């Protein structure tokens, strides 16, 4: 006999339903005949019986009644048969969904190319040629050349780079700061970047779509078309491709348009089909007002040649006898304009400069006028990308989403794939590393901090390319066994620096660590490591359901067993024996419960009102309550959950203003400001310098400008240095 419920969504034993955990207990010896008695209970039917025992620990177990259900898998765990139902991810953004036999979940059609599997939306470049790029879009691989645009006549070609660069960051009459990314005013699809004093521009090549032309559309503000709606197909016949509305055999070729030819390719095994499309790219021309009519079979448009032959003159010299061609009259000398001086720098009349990331100023005959850039708060990023604000830029921009694993509080873990769990171990654990152990490793050392049941992260050990970095309490940093002051750099490997109250470790290969000197840690890795990582942070394959894979490669249902498998060293080195049972927050201590909920209700306040529409705060609220329950009276333990939630909000493109939350702020001030325990609640800025309104609010602790100075974009300046805003 075996016990389950007809919903297959919650464990049940002897007819008693248990809160949903996605686990089923199978019953009876596997060699016995299955005899079940079914009795209706409400809307569900419970199959009563006893728990099945087993001896093949850790191995799969076949249950006769559910052996053919691909969504349910059973293993032998603690000498009992334990079953779990797979939860399928949502595929709302996929336009071609495939249902395969013997596979539980529907899948977005991916691509197989040159022996490698790729998810829909993946993009990569050739290792041999940086100008050859590939894109997988729902079963179609588009092969094309990068579309470069060169806004100068003498560009530089850099080794390993596809697009040539132009010296200086002057583009379409405007000078841009280093690190700034911007678009052309003539073609919004041309994106340029100013880097190291050079500007490079390119235009995206739109991937070939798998859907019929009638289902393709271009969303407002986008450069490339997308498929509208969703198509679902079952297993395709072996050796065939579904392209648009046609079923093609291996080797069949289709000419999509004058620029694109596609071929059906089937890669054995497992006989995965992919349309491989070769797409010709055309040169980008922003200075062409009119094109020649395009002939049949012609891919790229041709710019119409100018035939007037006129000179760019305001006035011509009188033509003498026997003179053939007119001569331009010399222009009168230009009036001398006054220069502008601000913050110790001199600017010429007509010269533009950035006062800060959001303010573009222009010198006009001795007077500085400024315009403030306003960010579009309604903007969203496409799938697989998220907002990031770069230093020197005003507005966040969409970049390829990195994997971020967060550790905070007592401690709570949020894996690369978003799985949130708690573990109270007080040993050393592998938090994250590449599974081969060749690129990097992050080891955390947890400490009980004199509590009965909880733990916090005390120290972080980061290894990469032969460099050892230890991040300790109170922002202490050791590199290769020696204490270092910040910023500190290891050439061609990493840089360690202070960013506000946080220590950041930035590596050359894109891996970043953020540490607050107490117990908050973030590990960020590029998407190139998807499916290649191991440790408490999971494998970063896009599915949180399989993150509990232990160091031996076996899946664990119990979080303590999973985490203990990643322990480093002997248990005798731990400062408190690990516990298998997580205590309930605060127990029966009414005072601690009230204190915890009072501090953590911050998540429901106006501070997070915008973010709560995008990121649910429930799990962070529960983590906050847990942290506060064993929190010493002199510590603000809720700040760890606040920082973790704020960081997640920022990744989703929502900035959170924590200026009013002084309890979670560090007392180190920047920009010439000083800490004041009772400073003005309405400090003077360049924007409100001439305001006549009175401030009747009580004083507040925080960073304040010294007497006689005002704040201008996080820097203290004298009132005479404030720019004149262009109304």
N, C-alpha and C positions, 0 to 999 in steps of 0.2 A: 504494500500500500504506500502511496505517497501523497503528501499534502501540498496543496497550492490553491490559488483562487482563479476564477475564470478571467479576471482582468490581467493576470500575469504581471501585476505591477507592484505587489507587496508580498512579503513573506507571510506564511500562515502555518500554524502547527496545531494539529488536532482540532481544527475548526475555529481557531481563534485568530482573528486578523490583527497584524502588527503594523505600526506606522510605516508608511511607504519608504522602503530603502532600495527598491529595485532588486531584491534578492529573494529567491525561491529555495525552499528546502525540499529536496527529493527524499522519498522514503522507500523502505523495504530493500532487502538484499536484492542485488541485481539478478541473481540466478533464480529468484523466486518468480512464480506466476503473479502477474499484476491483477489484483482483485480490488475493485474500488466500489465504495458506496457513496452515492451522490445524494445530498439533501439540499433543497433550496433554502437560502437564507437571504431574504430581501430580494434584490435584483441580481445577486451573484449566486454562483453555485460553488460550494466548498466540497472538496474531495478529502475526506478524513483518512487518517492513517498514522503510521509511526515514522520516525526519522530513519532514513536509510544509512547504514554504516558502510565503510569501505576501508581498504588497506593500502591502495596504491596512491599514497600521499602526493599531492601536487599534480596528478595526472588527470586527463579528461575522463569523464564517465558518461556512458550512453544510457539514457533513460528511454525505454521503449515507446512510451506515449508521446514524447516530444522530440524524438531523435531526428525527425524530418523538419523541425522548425529551425531555420537558420538564425533566428533571433535569440534563441536560448542556448546557452552553453553551461555545462556542469563540470565541476572539478571536485576532486577529493580533498577536503580541507578539514584538518583536525579530526580525521577518521569519520567525517560525515560528508554526505554528498550535498554540495552547495551549488545552486544554479543562479544565473544572472541573465536578465533580459537586456539586450543591447538597446540603447536609446539613440535614435537616428537624428542627425543634425538637420536644421532647416535649410532648404535649398531655394529660398524665395528669389535670390538674385541670379539663379542659373536658368538659362533658356533652353537647355537640352539635357534632360534627366534620363539616365539609363537604369533600368531594373534588370539585374543579372540573376540567373538561376543559382540557387544555393547561397545567395548573399542576402543578408537581412535588409540592409538599408539601400535605398535608392542613392545613386551617385551622380554628381555633375560630370558630364563627359569630359575626361581629360585627354592627354596626348601621349603617345609613345613616339620617341624620335631618337634615332641612333642608339637604341638600346636603353635609353633612360625614360622614366615615367615623369610626367609633369602634370600639375594641377591646372585647371582652367584659370587663366589670369596670370600665370607665371610668364616672366620675360627674362631673357638671358642673351649674352653676346658670345660670339665665337672666340675661343682662346687664341686662334691663329690670326684673326682679323678683327680688330675692335670696331670696324665699320659694319660688320655683318651682324644683324640682330635677329632674334627669334622671339615669337610670341605665341603662346598656346591659348586658344579661345574656343572652348567647348568642342573639342575634337578636331580643331583645325590649327595647324602650325603655319604661321606666316613667316617666310624668310625674305628679308629685305635689307637694303643698305640704309644707314643712318642718313637722314636729310639734314645736311649742314647748311648754315647760312653765314656768309662771310661779309660783314658790313664795312670792310676796308679793302684797299687795293693791294697791300703788301702784308698778308697774314703770315703768322709763324706756325710751323708744324712741329708739335711736340712729340717725342717718342712715346709710343703706347697709347696715344690719344687719336681718336678718329677725326674730330672736327678741328680745323686750324683755329688759331686765336688771333685777335687783334690787340695790339698794344694800347693800353689806356681803356677806361670804361666809359667813354663817351658814345652814346647810342641815340640816334634820332634827336640830337640837340640837347640831350640831358646827360649829366654825369652821375654815375651810380657808385655807391661805396662798395668796398671789397666784401664779398660774400652775399651780395644782393642778387636775387633772381627776379627777373621782370619779363614782361611780354611786349611784343612789338605793337605799336599803335595801328599799324597798317594791316597786320595779320595776327590776331589774338592767339593763334596756334603756334606761333614762333616764340620759343622760350629761350631767354639768354641768361647767362650767369657771369657776374664779375668775380673773378678769382685770381688772386696774386697780381692784381693790376692789369689783367687781361680779360677780354670779353669773348665768350664762345656762345654760339647760337645754334639751335637745331629745332626741327619740326617733327612731331611724332608721325610715324607711319601707321595708319589705321589698320588693325588686323582684319583679315578676311572673316566674314561672319558665316556661321553654319546654317542660319535660317534663310528662308526665301526672301527676296527683295521686298515683298509686300509687308513683311513683318519687321523690316529694318527702319529705324528712326533715329534722329540725332537730338538728344535732350538739349534744352536751352542752356547756353553757356559752355557746351561741350564741343570738342573738335571732331570726335569720331562717332560714327553711328553705333547703335546697339540693337540687339534683338528685343522685340516687344513680346511679352507673354512667355509661356513655358510650354515646351513640347516634351512628351514622355514616350520613350520607346523601350521595348523589351529586348532581350538578347538579339543582336543582329546575327544574320547568317554568317558562319565562319568565312573570313576572307572578303568581307564587303564593308563599304563605307556609306553612311547616310550623310549626304551633302545637299543642303537646301531641301528640295522635294524629291531628289533622285537617290536611288540605291546603286552604288557603283562597285565593280569588282576590283580586285587587287591589280594595280597597274593602269586602270582607266584614267585618262587625262581629260580635263575640262578647261576650256578657255573662258574665264569669268568675264574679262574685259580686255581692252587693248594693252593693259599693264600687267595682268595677272593670269597665271596658268596654274591649275591645281591638279594633283595626282593622288589617287587612292593608294595608300601603302599599308600593308598588313605585316606586323612584326611578330614572328613566333618566338617561343610561346609567350603569353597565353593567347595568341591570335588577336591582339589588340589592333584595331584599325584606326588610322589617322589620315586626314587629308593634309598633304604637304603642299603649300601654295608659295610659288615664287612670284614676288611682287616687285616690279620695277619702280624705282623712286625717281621723281623729277626734281631738278634744281629749284631751290626757293628763290623767287624773284619778288622783291618788295617795291621795286622802282618801275614796275610796268603798269601803265594805265590802261592799255588795250592789247588784246591778243589777236593773232591771226586765226581765221576759222580753222578748226581742227579737222583734218581729213580722216577718212575711214581707216581704222587700224593704227592711227597715231596715238601714242600714249601721252607724251608731254606737250603742253601748249607752247607756242612760239610767240614771243613778244613782237608787236608791230614796230617796225623801224620808223624812227623819226625822219622826215624828209624835208622839213622846212629850211634847215640850214641857217636859221637866224642867230644873231649874237645876243648875249644877255647884256644889253646896254640901256642905260637911262637916256643917253644923248650921244649923237654922232658928231664927229668933226666935219666941217664943210669939205666936200669932195672937190679936189683940185682937178684941173684939166689933165686928161689922160689917166686918171685914177680909176681902177676897176672896182675894188672892194671898199666898203665903208670902214672907218676906223672909230673905235669907241673913244668918246671924250673922257678925259681924266676926271674922276669925281673930286668934288671940293673936299678939303680937309674936314674931318669929323670933329664936332664940338667936343671939347675935353670935359668929361664927367668926373665927379668926385668919387673917391673910393670909400669903402666901408671898413670900419675896424670893429671887431667884436671878439671878446674872449682872447685878446692878444694876437689875433690873426687879421690880415688885411685882404679884402676882396675887391676886385675890379668891378666897375659898373657893368651890369648885365650878367655877372657871374653868379651861378647857383651853387648852394652847398647844403649839406644836411646838418641841421642844428642838433637833431637826435634822430632816432630811427623813424619817427613818425612826422617829423617837421622838416619840410623843404623850404629853404630861405633863398631870397634873391637880393643882390645889392642893386639898388636903383638910385643912382645919383646921390650917394652918400647916406641913403636910408635903407635899412634892412626890412624887407617885408617877408612874412612867412605864411605858408599854407600847411595845414595839418591834415595828414592822411587819416581817413576813417576806415576801419576794417569792417568788412561785411560779416555781420554776426550770423546771418542766415545761411552762409556758405556751408556746403558739406563736401566730404571727400568720397571718391569712388571706392568700391570694395577693394580691400587689401591695402588701403592707404589711410593715413591718419594725419591730423594736424601736428605740426611742430614749429615752435617759434625759435628762430635762430638769432644769435647775437648780432646786432646791427640792423635787424629787419623790424619793421613796424608790425606787420600782420603775420600770423602763422600761415604756413603753406603746407600743402599735401605732400607727404613723402611716403615711400614704401614702409608699411608698418613693421617695426622691429618686434621681436618677441621680448616681453618684459615680465620678469618674475619678481615678486615683491615679498619681503619678509618684514613683519612688523608686530609690535606688541609682544604677546606672551608665549611663544610666537605663533602668529598666523601666517600661513603660506598661500600665496596666489600664484599658481603655476603659469608657465608661458601660454598655456591654452585656456587660462581662466578658471581652473579648478581651485576652489578655496577650501582649505582644511586647517585644522589645529593639531599640533603635536608638541608635547611637553617634555621631550627628551632633553637631558642635560649633558650631552657628550659632544664629540666632534662628528659632523656629518658632511658628506659630499652634497653641496647644494646644486651645483651644475657643473658639467664638463662635457666635452665632446666624447662620444662613446668609445673612441679609440684611445683617448687619453693623450693625444699628440698636440693639441692646440692650446687648451686652457683648462683650468680647474678652479672652482670656488668652493672652499671649505669653511663652514661656519662652526664656531665654538659656542655652545649654549650654556647658560648659567642659571641656577635656581634663584640667585639673589635673596637668599634667606627666606623664601616663601615655602609653603608646605606642598603645593601642588603644581605650581606654574614655573615657566622658564622664560628667559629672554636671550637674544643673541648678544654675546659679549665681544666677540672678536671675529674678524673675517680674514681669511688667508687666500690670496689670489696669486695664481701662478700662470705665466704666459711667456713663451720664448726665453726661458732661462732667467726671468726676472721674478723675484718673490716680493709681494707687497702684503703687508699686514696692516689692517685698519683696526685700531683699538678704540678704547673709551676716550671721551673728551677730544675727539678728532686727532688723536695721536696716529702717526704714520711711520712705518718702518719699511725700508726698501733694501733687500738683500742683507738683512740683519742689522742695518744702521738706521737710527732715528734721522728723519729728514725734515727740513722746513719747506713750506709750500710757497709758490709752486715748485714742483720737482719734475724733471724730465729724464727719461731713459731714451736716448736717440733711437729712432726707427722702431720703438716698441710701444711706449706709453707716456702719458703725462698725468701727474696728480696735481690737482689744484683745489682751491677753496672757492665755492660758489655760494655766497651768503653763509648760512649755517650748515652747509653740507660739504662733504669731501667728494669730489668726482675723480674717478680714474677713467681716462679716455685712451683707448688703444688705437694703434694704426689700422687694425683690421676691423674696426667698427664695434667691438665689444666695450660696453661702458658699465661702470659700477658707481652707485650713488649711496653714500653712507652718512648718517647724521651724528655719528659719534656716540650713540646710545644703543639703539636696537633696530633702527629702520634701515633696510637695505633693498636696493633695486639692482637687478642685473638685466641689462639690455643687450640683445644679440641680433645681428642682421638676419634677414629671412633666408639667406643662403644656408643657414644651419638647420632649417626645418627638417624634422625627422632624424637628426643626427646627434641629439643630445640625450644625456642620462643624468639621474640624480633626483633630488627632492623636487626640483622645478619641472620635472616631466620631460617628455621627448620632443615637444614643440612640433607636433604633426598636425595641429589644427583641431584635434579631438581631445577634449578633457577627460573623456570617459576611460581612456586607457593610460592615464598618467601614473597610476599606482603599480608600475612595473619595477620590481626590485633589482638589486645588483646582479642577481643570478639569472635575470631575464624572465622570471615568472611573475604573473600578475598576482597582486595581493588585494584581498577584500578589506582587510583590517589595516587602518592607517598606521598603527603602531608597528605592526610587522613590516609594513612597507618602509617606513622611515628607519627602523632599526637595521634593515638590510643595507642601508647606505652609511652606517656608522663607521667611523675610522678609529682604529685602535681598540683596546680592551675596555670592557664595561667598568673595570676597576678604576679607570681614569675619570669616570663621570663623577660629578660632585653630589649626585643624588640618584639612587636607583630609579630606573624608568618605571612608570606606572602604566598599566594597561587600561585603566578606567579614567576617563577625563571627569573631574569633579564638576558638579553643577555650579554655575557662577554664583558666588556669595553665600551659597548654602542657605542657612536659616538666619543669617545676619541681616536684620531689617535695615539697620543704619547704612551698611555697606551697599545694599541694594538701592536705597534712596539716593545715596551719593553717586553711584554709578549711573543711574538713569538721569539724574539731574545734569551731570556733565555731558552725557552722550546724546541728550535731546538736541544738541547742537546740529546734528545731521538733519533735523526737521526744521531748522531755522531758515531765515531768508538768505543767509550766507550761501547756502547750497541749493537755493530754489531753482536756479537755471540748470544746474548740473543734474539734479534729481530727475529731470525729465529725460535725460540721456543715459545716466548711469544709476542703477538701483543701489540704494545705500543700506538695504536690510542686513546683508552679511557684514558690512563694516560696522553697523550699529551693534550687532551682536558681539563682534570682536571687541568693540570699545567697552561694552559692559563687562565682558570677561576680564579685560585688562584692569579695569578699575576695581574689581572685587578684591584683588590682593595687592593693591597699589599702596605704597607708603604714603603717609599724609603729606610729605614734603615734595612729592613728584606729581607731574601732570601726565599720567599714563594714557589719557585719552588722546594725547597729541599724536601718537604713533598711527592710530586709525585715521585721524584727520589728515595726516600727511599722505597716507596711502590712498585715501579716497580723492584728495585734491590732485594727486599725481595722475590717477586714472581719469579724472575730469579733464585735465590738461591734455592728455593723449587723445581724448575725444573732441578736442577743439573748444572746450569751455574753460575759460580762465576764472579762477575763484579768488576773490579779494579777501585775504585773511588779515588785513591791516587792523581790523577791530578786535582780532583774537590775539591779544598781547601775550596771553599765557603760553602760547605755542611759538612765540617769536624769540629769536636770539637777541641779546643786548648789544651785538656788534653793529655799528652803524657805518654806512658808506656815503660817498658823495659829499664829504665835509660835514655831515650831521653829527650830533652828539646825543647820547642817551640822557633823557630827562624823565624822572619819575612822575613829574606833574607839569606837563607841557600843554600848550594851547590845543584845544580840540579842533579849532578851525585855523590851521597854520596858513601864513601868507605864502602865495605862489605868484609867479609872473602873470597867471591868468586872472587872479582876483585882487591884484595889487591895488587897483583903484576902486574897489568895491566899497560902498558906504554902509553895507549891512553889518550889524553888530553880531558877535558870537556870544550867545548866552549859555553855552554848554560848559559843564565842569571840566577841569583839566584831566588829562589822560597820560599814562606812561607811554613812552615811545621815542623814536629818533626825531630830533628837532634841529632846525638850522640855528646857528649862533645869532645873537642879537645883531640887528642891522642887515641881515641877509634873508633872502626868500628862496623858496624851493622852485626849481625849474627842471621838470622831468628827472627826478631822483638826484639832482645835484644842487647844492647850495650856491647861489650867486648873489651879487649885489644888484639892487633894483635897476641901476643904470645899465646892467648887462642884459636885461630882459629884451628880447626881440619885439618889434612892433608887429602885431598880428594883422594880417590882411582880412578885413571884415567882409 
